[in-house]
Amino acid sequence: MGLYNKLSRQIRDLVRKIKELDVKDPFRTEATSQVLEKLHCMGLVPTKQNLALADDVNASSFCRRRLPVVMVRSHMAETLKAATTFIEQGHIRVGPEVVSDPAFLVTRQMEDFVTWTDTSAIKKHVLDYNDMRDDFDMLA
């Protein structure tokens, strides 16, 4: 949490410095759009509309982007503890990469690619429960 506090403080300091620039300054416009684009892509602000949104970035904003929280939000796990266990045991991949670090930050683009590994026993149980397991998968 200490690192997230430091990062969020640095973001707020940067935003404060950008706000101190003259409104007509082309650098202010460019810096504002770059900061908002980055924060939006990371999922720390809901829209790219207003620099005031960046003032609300705090440690909780980062924590909400951690892999276990994303898994609970997408109903892959019931609790953060269960999600963390699945991650540590190697049941989760983001894109093609297996992730075993629960502190992994998931960006907006990566959020759609969080899934079970192909060999995961949990995935097989979920597919069986939902009657979605393919006959070809049963051979493996």
DSSP file (Angstrom, degrees, kcal/mol; ACC not computed):
  #  RESIDUE AA STRUCTURE BP1 BP2  ACC     N-H-->O    O-->H-N    N-H-->O    O-->H-N    TCO  KAPPA ALPHA  PHI   PSI    X-CA   Y-CA   Z-CA
    1    1 A M     >        0   0    0      0, 0.0     4,-2.3     0, 0.0     5,-0.2   0.000 360.0 360.0 360.0 -30.6    0.0    0.0    0.0
    2    2 A G  H  >  +     0   0    0      1,-0.2     4,-2.1     2,-0.2     5,-0.1   0.891 360.0  48.5 -61.7 -40.9    2.9    2.3    0.7
    3    3 A L  H  > S+     0   0    0      2,-0.2     4,-2.7     1,-0.2    -1,-0.2   0.897 110.7  50.8 -66.5 -40.2    4.1    2.2   -3.0
    4    4 A Y  H  > S+     0   0    0      2,-0.2     4,-2.6     1,-0.2    -2,-0.2   0.882 109.1  51.5 -65.8 -37.3    0.5    2.9   -4.2
    5    5 A N  H  X S+     0   0    0     -4,-2.3     4,-2.2     2,-0.2    -1,-0.2   0.919 111.2  48.1 -62.2 -43.1    0.3    5.9   -1.8
    6    6 A K  H  X S+     0   0    0     -4,-2.1     4,-2.3     2,-0.2    -2,-0.2   0.926 113.0  47.4 -64.1 -45.4    3.6    7.2   -3.2
    7    7 A L  H  X S+     0   0    0     -4,-2.7     4,-2.3     1,-0.2    -2,-0.2   0.925 112.8  48.1 -62.3 -45.0    2.5    6.8   -6.8
    8    8 A S  H  X S+     0   0    0     -4,-2.6     4,-2.4     1,-0.2    -1,-0.2   0.876 110.9  51.5 -66.3 -35.4   -0.9    8.4   -6.2
    9    9 A R  H  X S+     0   0    0     -4,-2.2     4,-2.5    -5,-0.2    -1,-0.2   0.912 109.7  49.9 -65.0 -41.9    0.8   11.3   -4.5
   10   10 A Q  H  X S+     0   0    0     -4,-2.3     4,-2.4     2,-0.2    -2,-0.2   0.886 110.3  50.6 -63.9 -38.5    3.2   11.8   -7.4
   11   11 A I  H  X S+     0   0    0     -4,-2.3     4,-2.6     2,-0.2    -2,-0.2   0.940 111.5  47.3 -63.5 -46.6    0.2   11.7   -9.8
   12   12 A R  H  X S+     0   0    0     -4,-2.4     4,-2.4     1,-0.2    -2,-0.2   0.885 111.8  50.9 -63.2 -38.2   -1.6   14.4   -7.8
   13   13 A D  H  X S+     0   0    0     -4,-2.5     4,-2.3     2,-0.2    -1,-0.2   0.918 110.8  48.9 -63.7 -43.1    1.6   16.5   -7.6
   14   14 A L  H  X S+     0   0    0     -4,-2.4     4,-2.3     1,-0.2    -2,-0.2   0.921 111.7  48.8 -61.6 -44.8    2.0   16.3  -11.4
   15   15 A V  H  X S+     0   0    0     -4,-2.6     4,-2.5     1,-0.2    -1,-0.2   0.903 109.7  52.4 -62.6 -41.3   -1.7   17.2  -11.9
   16   16 A R  H  X S+     0   0    0     -4,-2.4     4,-1.3     1,-0.2    -1,-0.2   0.911 110.2  48.3 -61.0 -42.7   -1.3   20.2   -9.6
   17   17 A K  H  X S+     0   0    0     -4,-2.3     4,-0.6     1,-0.2    -1,-0.2   0.883 110.9  50.5 -66.5 -38.0    1.8   21.4  -11.5
   18   18 A I  H >< S+     0   0    0     -4,-2.3     3,-1.1     1,-0.2    -2,-0.2   0.909 108.3  53.1 -64.8 -40.7    0.0   21.0  -14.8
   19   19 A K  H 3< S+     0   0    0     -4,-2.5    -1,-0.2     1,-0.2    -2,-0.2   0.784 101.0  61.4 -65.4 -26.7   -3.0   23.0  -13.4
   20   20 A E  H 3< S+     0   0    0     -4,-1.3    -1,-0.2    -5,-0.2    -2,-0.2   0.697  87.2  94.7 -73.8 -18.2   -0.6   25.9  -12.4
   21   21 A L  S << S-     0   0    0     -3,-1.1     2,-0.1    -4,-0.6    -3,-0.0  -0.294  94.9 -83.8 -70.0 159.4    0.4   26.4  -16.1
   22   22 A D    >   -     0   0    0      1,-0.1     3,-1.5     2,-0.1     6,-0.2  -0.389  34.3-127.8 -63.2 138.6   -1.4   29.0  -18.2
   23   23 A V  T 3  S+     0   0    0      1,-0.3    -1,-0.1    -3,-0.1     6,-0.1   0.814 109.5  50.6 -59.2 -31.8   -4.6   27.7  -19.7
   24   24 A K  T 3  S+     0   0    0      4,-0.1    -1,-0.3     5,-0.0    -2,-0.1   0.537  81.1 116.8 -85.8  -6.1   -3.5   28.8  -23.1
   25   25 A D    <>  -     0   0    0     -3,-1.5     4,-1.5     1,-0.2     3,-0.4  -0.465  60.3-147.7 -66.0 123.1   -0.1   27.1  -22.9
   26   26 A P  H  > S+     0   0    0      0, 0.0     4,-2.3     0, 0.0     5,-0.2   0.821  98.0  59.2 -63.5 -29.5    0.1   24.4  -25.6
   27   27 A F  H  > S+     0   0    0      2,-0.2     4,-3.1     1,-0.2     5,-0.3   0.891 102.2  53.4 -64.7 -37.9    2.3   22.3  -23.2
   28   28 A R  H  > S+     0   0    0     -3,-0.4     4,-2.6    -6,-0.2    -1,-0.2   0.928 109.8  47.6 -61.8 -44.4   -0.5   22.2  -20.6
   29   29 A T  H  X S+     0   0    0     -4,-1.5     4,-2.2     2,-0.2    -2,-0.2   0.930 115.5  44.4 -61.9 -46.2   -3.0   20.9  -23.2
   30   30 A E  H  X S+     0   0    0     -4,-2.3     4,-2.3     2,-0.2    -2,-0.2   0.927 115.1  47.4 -65.5 -46.1   -0.6   18.2  -24.4
   31   31 A A  H  X S+     0   0    0     -4,-3.1     4,-2.7     1,-0.2     5,-0.2   0.893 111.0  52.5 -63.8 -40.1    0.5   17.2  -20.9
   32   32 A T  H  X S+     0   0    0     -4,-2.6     4,-2.6    -5,-0.3     5,-0.2   0.939 111.0  45.8 -60.6 -47.8   -3.2   17.1  -19.8
   33   33 A S  H  X S+     0   0    0     -4,-2.2     4,-2.2    -5,-0.2    -2,-0.2   0.889 113.8  49.2 -65.7 -37.8   -4.2   14.8  -22.6
   34   34 A Q  H  X S+     0   0    0     -4,-2.3     4,-2.4     2,-0.2    -2,-0.2   0.927 113.3  45.7 -66.7 -44.3   -1.2   12.5  -22.1
   35   35 A V  H  X S+     0   0    0     -4,-2.7     4,-2.7     2,-0.2     5,-0.2   0.936 115.3  46.5 -64.6 -46.2   -1.7   12.2  -18.3
   36   36 A L  H  X S+     0   0    0     -4,-2.6     4,-2.4    -5,-0.2     5,-0.2   0.889 111.9  51.6 -64.8 -38.4   -5.5   11.5  -18.7
   37   37 A E  H  X S+     0   0    0     -4,-2.2     4,-2.6    -5,-0.2    -1,-0.2   0.937 112.7  45.5 -61.5 -46.9   -4.9    9.0  -21.5
   38   38 A K  H  X S+     0   0    0     -4,-2.4     4,-2.0     1,-0.2    -2,-0.2   0.929 114.6  46.8 -63.5 -47.0   -2.4    7.1  -19.4
   39   39 A L  H  X>S+     0   0    0     -4,-2.7     5,-2.6     1,-0.2     6,-0.9   0.871 113.6  49.1 -65.4 -36.3   -4.6    7.1  -16.3
   40   40 A H  H ><5S+     0   0    0     -4,-2.4     3,-0.8    -5,-0.2    -2,-0.2   0.918 109.8  50.7 -69.2 -43.2   -7.6    6.1  -18.3
   41   41 A C  H 3<5S+     0   0    0     -4,-2.6    67,-2.4     1,-0.3    68,-0.5   0.867 110.6  50.2 -61.7 -35.8   -5.7    3.2  -20.0
   42   42 A M  H 3<5S-     0   0    0     -4,-2.0    -1,-0.3    65,-0.2    -2,-0.2   0.648 115.5-119.7 -76.2 -14.0   -4.6    2.0  -16.6
   43   43 A G  T <<5S+     0   0    0     -3,-0.8    -3,-0.2    -4,-0.6    -2,-0.1   0.675  79.3 121.7  85.3  17.9   -8.2    2.2  -15.4
   44   44 A L  S   <S+     0   0    0     -5,-2.6    -4,-0.2    -6,-0.2    14,-0.1   0.716  73.9  36.9 -87.9 -21.8   -7.4    4.7  -12.6
   45   45 A V  S    S-     0   0    0     -6,-0.9    -2,-0.2    -9,-0.1    -1,-0.1  -0.974  76.0-135.6-127.7 146.4   -9.9    7.3  -13.9
   46   46 A P  S    S+     0   0    0      0, 0.0     2,-0.3     0, 0.0    -1,-0.1   0.845  83.3  10.8 -71.7 -34.0  -13.3    6.6  -15.5
   47   47 A T        -     0   0    0      3,-0.1     3,-0.3    -4,-0.0     6,-0.1  -0.895  62.8-126.4-139.4 168.7  -13.1    9.0  -18.4
   48   48 A K  S    S+     0   0    0     -2,-0.3   -12,-0.1     1,-0.2   -11,-0.1   0.090  81.9 101.6 -98.7  21.7  -10.5   11.2  -20.2
   49   49 A Q  S    S+     0   0    0      1,-0.2     2,-0.4   -13,-0.1    -1,-0.2   0.882  78.5  24.4 -76.2 -41.3  -12.8   14.3  -19.9
   50   50 A N    >   -     0   0    0     -3,-0.3     3,-1.3     1,-0.1     4,-0.4  -0.980  54.0-142.6-141.8 135.7  -11.4   16.3  -17.0
   51   51 A L  G >> S+     0   0    0     -2,-0.4     3,-0.9     1,-0.3     4,-0.6   0.726  99.2  73.6 -66.0 -21.8   -8.0   16.8  -15.2
   52   52 A A  G >4 S+     0   0    0      1,-0.2     3,-0.8     2,-0.2     4,-0.5   0.795  85.5  65.3 -63.5 -27.0  -10.0   17.0  -11.9
   53   53 A L  G X4 S+     0   0    0     -3,-1.3     3,-1.2     1,-0.2    -1,-0.2   0.845  93.5  60.0 -62.8 -32.7  -10.6   13.3  -12.1
   54   54 A A  G X4 S+     0   0    0     -3,-0.9     3,-1.1    -4,-0.4    -1,-0.2   0.740  93.3  65.7 -69.2 -22.0   -6.8   12.7  -11.7
   55   55 A D  G << S+     0   0    0     -3,-0.8    -1,-0.3    -4,-0.6    -2,-0.2   0.753  95.9  58.2 -67.9 -23.0   -7.0   14.5   -8.4
   56   56 A D  G <  S+     0   0    0     -3,-1.2     2,-0.3    -4,-0.5    -1,-0.2   0.470  76.3 117.5 -87.5  -1.8   -9.1   11.7   -7.1
   57   57 A V    <   +     0   0    0     -3,-1.1     2,-0.2    -4,-0.2   -45,-0.2  -0.515  38.6 154.5 -68.9 126.1   -6.5    9.0   -7.8
   58   58 A N    >>  -     0   0    0     -2,-0.3     4,-1.2   -14,-0.1     3,-0.9  -0.786  60.8 -79.8-139.8-175.7   -5.4    7.3   -4.6
   59   59 A A  H 3> S+     0   0    0      1,-0.3     4,-2.3    -2,-0.2     3,-0.2   0.847 126.3  59.3 -60.2 -34.2   -4.0    4.0   -3.4
   60   60 A S  H 3> S+     0   0    0      1,-0.2     4,-2.2     2,-0.2    -1,-0.3   0.841  97.3  60.6 -64.0 -32.5   -7.4    2.4   -3.6
   61   61 A S  H <4 S+     0   0    0     -3,-0.9     4,-0.4     1,-0.2    -1,-0.2   0.909 108.8  43.1 -60.2 -42.0   -7.6    3.3   -7.3
   62   62 A F  H >< S+     0   0    0     -4,-1.2     3,-1.5    -3,-0.2     4,-0.3   0.907 110.9  54.8 -69.2 -42.0   -4.5    1.1   -7.8
   63   63 A C  H >< S+     0   0    0     -4,-2.3     3,-1.3     1,-0.3     6,-0.3   0.846 101.2  59.2 -62.0 -33.7   -5.8   -1.6   -5.5
   64   64 A R  T 3< S+     0   0    0     -4,-2.2    -1,-0.3     1,-0.2    -2,-0.2   0.671 102.8  54.6 -68.6 -15.5   -9.0   -1.9   -7.6
   65   65 A R  T <  S+     0   0    0     -3,-1.5    41,-3.3    -4,-0.4    -1,-0.2   0.408  81.4 115.6 -97.8   1.0   -6.9   -2.7  -10.6
   66   66 A R  B <> S-A  105   0A   0     -3,-1.3     4,-2.1    -4,-0.3     3,-0.5  -0.402  78.2-112.9 -70.6 150.1   -5.1   -5.7   -9.0
   67   67 A L  H  > S+     0   0    0     37,-2.2     4,-2.4    35,-0.3     5,-0.2   0.865 112.5  52.6 -55.2 -46.0   -5.7   -9.1  -10.5
   68   68 A P  H  > S+     0   0    0      0, 0.0     4,-2.1     0, 0.0    -1,-0.2   0.898 110.7  48.5 -60.4 -37.4   -7.6  -10.6   -7.6
   69   69 A V  H  > S+     0   0    0     -3,-0.5     4,-2.4    -6,-0.3    -2,-0.2   0.906 111.0  50.1 -67.6 -41.2  -10.1   -7.6   -7.5
   70   70 A V  H  X S+     0   0    0     -4,-2.1     4,-1.8     1,-0.2    -1,-0.2   0.895 109.8  52.1 -62.7 -39.9  -10.6   -7.8  -11.2
   71   71 A M  H  <>S+     0   0    0     -4,-2.4     5,-2.9     2,-0.2     6,-0.9   0.907 110.4  46.7 -63.7 -42.2  -11.3  -11.6  -10.9
   72   72 A V  H ><5S+     0   0    0     -4,-2.1     3,-1.4     1,-0.2    -2,-0.2   0.911 111.7  51.7 -66.1 -41.1  -13.9  -11.0   -8.2
   73   73 A R  H 3<5S+     0   0    0     -4,-2.4    -1,-0.2     1,-0.3    -2,-0.2   0.832 111.5  46.8 -64.6 -32.1  -15.5   -8.2  -10.2
   74   74 A S  T 3<5S-     0   0    0     -4,-1.8    -1,-0.3    -5,-0.2    -2,-0.2   0.267 116.5-115.6 -94.3  12.3  -15.8  -10.5  -13.2
   75   75 A H  T < 5S+     0   0    0     -3,-1.4    -3,-0.2     2,-0.2    -2,-0.1   0.770  79.8 126.0  62.1  30.6  -17.2  -13.4  -11.1
   76   76 A M  S   <S+     0   0    0     -5,-2.9     2,-0.3     1,-0.2    -4,-0.2   0.687  81.0  19.7 -84.7 -20.6  -14.2  -15.7  -11.6
   77   77 A A        -     0   0    0     -6,-0.9    -1,-0.2    -9,-0.1    -2,-0.2  -0.988  66.8-140.2-145.6 151.0  -13.9  -16.0   -7.8
   78   78 A E  S    S+     0   0    0     -2,-0.3     2,-0.3    -3,-0.1    -1,-0.1   0.854  85.7  23.1 -80.7 -35.1  -16.2  -15.4   -4.9
   79   79 A T  S  > S-     0   0    0      1,-0.1     4,-2.2    -8,-0.0     5,-0.1  -0.866  74.2-118.0-130.6 162.2  -13.6  -13.8   -2.6
   80   80 A L  H  > S+     0   0    0     -2,-0.3     4,-2.7     2,-0.2     5,-0.2   0.871 116.0  55.5 -64.2 -36.8  -10.3  -12.0   -2.8
   81   81 A K  H  > S+     0   0    0      2,-0.2     4,-2.1     1,-0.2    -1,-0.2   0.923 109.1  45.7 -63.4 -44.3   -8.7  -14.8   -0.8
   82   82 A A  H  > S+     0   0    0      2,-0.2     4,-2.5     1,-0.2    -2,-0.2   0.916 113.1  50.4 -64.6 -42.8   -9.9  -17.4   -3.3
   83   83 A A  H  X S+     0   0    0     -4,-2.2     4,-2.2     1,-0.2    -2,-0.2   0.916 110.0  50.1 -61.5 -43.3   -8.8  -15.3   -6.2
   84   84 A T  H  X S+     0   0    0     -4,-2.7     4,-2.6     1,-0.2    -1,-0.2   0.899 110.4  50.4 -62.3 -41.2   -5.3  -14.8   -4.6
   85   85 A T  H  X S+     0   0    0     -4,-2.1     4,-2.0     2,-0.2    -2,-0.2   0.928 109.3  50.6 -63.2 -45.3   -5.0  -18.6   -4.1
   86   86 A F  H  <>S+     0   0    0     -4,-2.5     5,-2.6     1,-0.2     6,-0.4   0.908 112.7  47.4 -58.2 -42.2   -6.0  -19.3   -7.7
   87   87 A I  H ><5S+     0   0    0     -4,-2.2     3,-1.6     1,-0.2     5,-0.3   0.945 111.6  48.6 -65.5 -48.8   -3.4  -16.9   -8.9
   88   88 A E  H 3<5S+     0   0    0     -4,-2.6    -1,-0.2     1,-0.3    -2,-0.2   0.804 109.4  53.9 -63.6 -29.1   -0.6  -18.2   -6.6
   89   89 A Q  T 3<5S-     0   0    0     -4,-2.0    -1,-0.3    -5,-0.2    -2,-0.2   0.482 118.3-111.2 -85.3  -2.1   -1.3  -21.8   -7.7
   90   90 A G  T < 5S+     0   0    0     -3,-1.6    -3,-0.2    -4,-0.3    -2,-0.1   0.767  78.7 127.6  83.5  26.3   -1.0  -20.8  -11.4
   91   91 A H      < +     0   0    0     -5,-2.6    26,-2.4    -6,-0.2     2,-0.4   0.567  57.8  72.5 -87.9  -9.3   -4.6  -21.2  -12.5
   92   92 A I  E     -B  116   0B   0      7,-0.5     7,-2.1    -6,-0.4     2,-0.4  -0.856  53.8-177.9-116.6 139.9   -4.9  -17.7  -14.1
   93   93 A R  E     -BC 115  98B   0     22,-3.0    22,-2.6    -2,-0.4     2,-0.6  -0.971  17.9-150.8-129.7 151.4   -3.4  -16.3  -17.3
   94   94 A V  E >  S-BC 114  97B   0      3,-2.7     3,-1.3    -2,-0.4    20,-0.2  -0.957  78.5 -38.3-119.0 108.6   -3.6  -12.8  -18.7
   95   95 A G  T 3  S-     0   0    0     18,-2.4    20,-0.1    -2,-0.6    -2,-0.0  -0.590 125.7 -27.7  68.2-136.3   -3.4  -13.1  -22.5
   96   96 A P  T 3  S+     0   0    0      0, 0.0     2,-0.4     0, 0.0    -1,-0.2   0.609 120.3  93.8 -84.8 -10.5   -0.9  -15.9  -23.1
   97   97 A E  E <  S-C   94   0B   0     -3,-1.3    -3,-2.7     1,-0.0     2,-0.4  -0.698  71.1-135.4 -92.5 127.9    1.1  -15.3  -19.9
   98   98 A V  E     -C   93   0B   0     -2,-0.4     2,-0.5    -5,-0.3    -5,-0.3  -0.655  23.2-151.9 -74.9 131.2    0.4  -17.3  -16.7
   99   99 A V        +     0   0    0     -7,-2.1    -7,-0.5    -2,-0.4    -9,-0.2  -0.917  27.4 167.7-110.9 128.1    0.4  -14.9  -13.8
  100  100 A S        +     0   0    0     -2,-0.5    -1,-0.1   -10,-0.1    -7,-0.0   0.275  54.6  91.9-119.3   9.0    1.4  -16.0  -10.3
  101  101 A D    >   -     0   0    0      1,-0.1     3,-1.8   -14,-0.0   -34,-0.2  -0.913  58.0-160.0-107.7 112.8    1.7  -12.6   -8.7
  102  102 A P  T 3  S+     0   0    0      0, 0.0   -35,-0.3     0, 0.0    -1,-0.1   0.691  89.8  66.5 -64.4 -17.1   -1.5  -11.3   -7.0
  103  103 A A  T 3  S+     0   0    0    -37,-0.1     2,-0.1   -36,-0.1    -2,-0.0   0.405  71.1 131.6 -84.0   4.1   -0.1   -7.7   -7.1
  104  104 A F    <   -     0   0    0     -3,-1.8   -37,-2.2     1,-0.1     2,-0.5  -0.364  55.0-136.1 -59.2 126.9   -0.3   -7.8  -10.9
  105  105 A L  B     -A   66   0A   0    -39,-0.2     2,-0.6    -2,-0.1   -39,-0.2  -0.766  12.7-148.8 -90.8 129.8   -2.0   -4.6  -12.2
  106  106 A V        -     0   0    0    -41,-3.3     2,-0.1    -2,-0.5     5,-0.0  -0.867   8.8-151.9-102.4 120.1   -4.6   -5.2  -14.9
  107  107 A T     >  -     0   0    0     -2,-0.6     4,-1.2     1,-0.1   -65,-0.2  -0.307  33.1-100.9 -80.1 171.7   -5.1   -2.4  -17.4
  108  108 A R  H  > S+     0   0    0    -67,-2.4     4,-0.5     1,-0.2     3,-0.3   0.902 123.3  50.3 -59.9 -41.4   -8.4   -1.8  -19.3
  109  109 A Q  H >4 S+     0   0    0    -68,-0.5     3,-0.5     1,-0.2    -1,-0.2   0.869 112.2  46.6 -66.5 -36.0   -7.1   -3.5  -22.4
  110  110 A M  H >4 S+     0   0    0      1,-0.2     3,-1.7     2,-0.1    -1,-0.2   0.669  90.3  84.4 -80.3 -16.3   -5.9   -6.6  -20.5
  111  111 A E  H >< S+     0   0    0     -4,-1.2     3,-1.0    -3,-0.3    -1,-0.2   0.844  87.7  52.9 -57.5 -36.6   -9.1   -6.9  -18.5
  112  112 A D  T << S+     0   0    0     -4,-0.5    -1,-0.3    -3,-0.5    -2,-0.1   0.650 104.7  57.4 -73.3 -14.5  -10.8   -8.9  -21.3
  113  113 A F  T <  S+     0   0    0     -3,-1.7   -18,-2.4    -4,-0.2     2,-0.6   0.270  72.4 115.5-103.9  10.6   -7.9  -11.4  -21.5
  114  114 A V  E <   +B   94   0B   0     -3,-1.0     2,-0.3   -20,-0.2   -20,-0.2  -0.725  44.2 135.1 -80.5 119.9   -8.0  -12.5  -17.8
  115  115 A T  E     -B   93   0B   0    -22,-2.6   -22,-3.0    -2,-0.6     2,-0.1  -0.916  56.0 -75.6-154.3 176.6   -8.9  -16.2  -18.0
  116  116 A W  E     -B   92   0B   0     -2,-0.3   -24,-0.3   -24,-0.2     2,-0.1  -0.484  51.5-105.2 -77.6 151.4   -8.1  -19.7  -16.7
  117  117 A T    >   -     0   0    0    -26,-2.4     3,-1.4    -2,-0.1     6,-0.2  -0.428  31.9-113.9 -70.3 155.8   -5.1  -21.5  -17.9
  118  118 A D  T 3  S+     0   0    0      1,-0.3    -1,-0.1    -2,-0.1    -2,-0.1   0.824 115.9  45.4 -62.6 -32.0   -5.9  -24.4  -20.3
  119  119 A T  T 3  S+     0   0    0      4,-0.0    -1,-0.3     5,-0.0     2,-0.2   0.358  83.6 129.8 -93.6   6.1   -4.7  -27.0  -17.9
  120  120 A S    <>  -     0   0    0     -3,-1.4     4,-1.5     1,-0.2     5,-0.1  -0.407  50.8-153.4 -68.5 129.4   -6.5  -25.6  -14.9
  121  121 A A  H  > S+     0   0    0      1,-0.2     4,-2.1     2,-0.2    -1,-0.2   0.828  98.4  58.6 -67.4 -32.1   -8.6  -28.0  -12.9
  122  122 A I  H  > S+     0   0    0      1,-0.2     4,-2.6     2,-0.2    -1,-0.2   0.916 102.5  52.7 -63.2 -42.9  -10.7  -25.1  -11.8
  123  123 A K  H  > S+     0   0    0      1,-0.2     4,-2.7     2,-0.2    -1,-0.2   0.911 108.2  51.0 -59.3 -42.7  -11.5  -24.3  -15.4
  124  124 A K  H  X S+     0   0    0     -4,-1.5     4,-2.5     1,-0.2    -1,-0.2   0.907 110.8  48.4 -62.6 -41.8  -12.6  -27.9  -15.9
  125  125 A H  H  X S+     0   0    0     -4,-2.1     4,-2.6     2,-0.2    -2,-0.2   0.905 111.9  49.1 -65.1 -41.1  -14.9  -27.7  -12.9
  126  126 A V  H  X S+     0   0    0     -4,-2.6     4,-2.1     2,-0.2    -2,-0.2   0.927 112.8  47.3 -64.1 -44.9  -16.4  -24.4  -14.0
  127  127 A L  H  <>S+     0   0    0     -4,-2.7     5,-2.9     2,-0.2     6,-0.8   0.902 113.0  49.0 -64.5 -40.8  -17.1  -25.7  -17.5
  128  128 A D  H ><5S+     0   0    0     -4,-2.5     3,-1.3     3,-0.2    -2,-0.2   0.928 110.7  50.8 -62.1 -44.6  -18.6  -28.9  -16.1
  129  129 A Y  H 3<5S+     0   0    0     -4,-2.6    -2,-0.2     1,-0.3    -1,-0.2   0.886 115.2  41.9 -61.0 -39.7  -20.8  -26.9  -13.8
  130  130 A N  T 3<5S-     0   0    0     -4,-2.1    -1,-0.3    -5,-0.2    -2,-0.2   0.356 109.4-122.6 -89.4   5.9  -22.0  -24.7  -16.7
  131  131 A D  T < 5S+     0   0    0     -3,-1.3    -3,-0.2    -4,-0.3    -4,-0.1   0.884  80.8 117.1  52.6  42.8  -22.4  -27.7  -19.1
  132  132 A M      < +     0   0    0     -5,-2.9     2,-0.3    -6,-0.2    -4,-0.2   0.315  29.7 126.3-119.1   5.6  -20.0  -26.0  -21.5
  133  133 A R        -     0   0    0     -6,-0.8     2,-0.2    -9,-0.1    -9,-0.0  -0.511  57.9-129.2 -73.4 130.6  -17.1  -28.5  -21.5
  134  134 A D     >  -     0   0    0     -2,-0.3     4,-1.2     1,-0.1     3,-0.3  -0.486   9.8-126.8 -79.3 145.6  -16.3  -29.6  -25.0
  135  135 A D  H  > S+     0   0    0      1,-0.2     4,-0.8     2,-0.2     3,-0.3   0.867 112.2  56.6 -59.0 -36.5  -16.0  -33.3  -25.9
  136  136 A F  H >> S+     0   0    0      1,-0.2     3,-0.7     2,-0.2     4,-0.6   0.878 103.7  53.4 -63.4 -37.1  -12.6  -32.6  -27.3
  137  137 A D  H >4 S+     0   0    0     -3,-0.3     3,-0.8     1,-0.2    -1,-0.2   0.797  98.6  64.2 -67.2 -28.4  -11.5  -31.2  -24.0
  138  138 A M  H 3< S+     0   0    0     -4,-1.2    -1,-0.2    -3,-0.3    -2,-0.2   0.764  92.9  62.9 -68.7 -23.7  -12.6  -34.3  -22.2
  139  139 A L  H <<        0   0    0     -4,-0.8    -1,-0.2    -3,-0.7    -2,-0.2   0.821 360.0 360.0 -68.1 -30.1  -10.0  -36.4  -24.1
  140  140 A A    <<        0   0    0     -3,-0.8    -1,-0.2    -4,-0.6    -2,-0.2   0.462 360.0 360.0 -80.6 360.0   -7.2  -34.4  -22.4
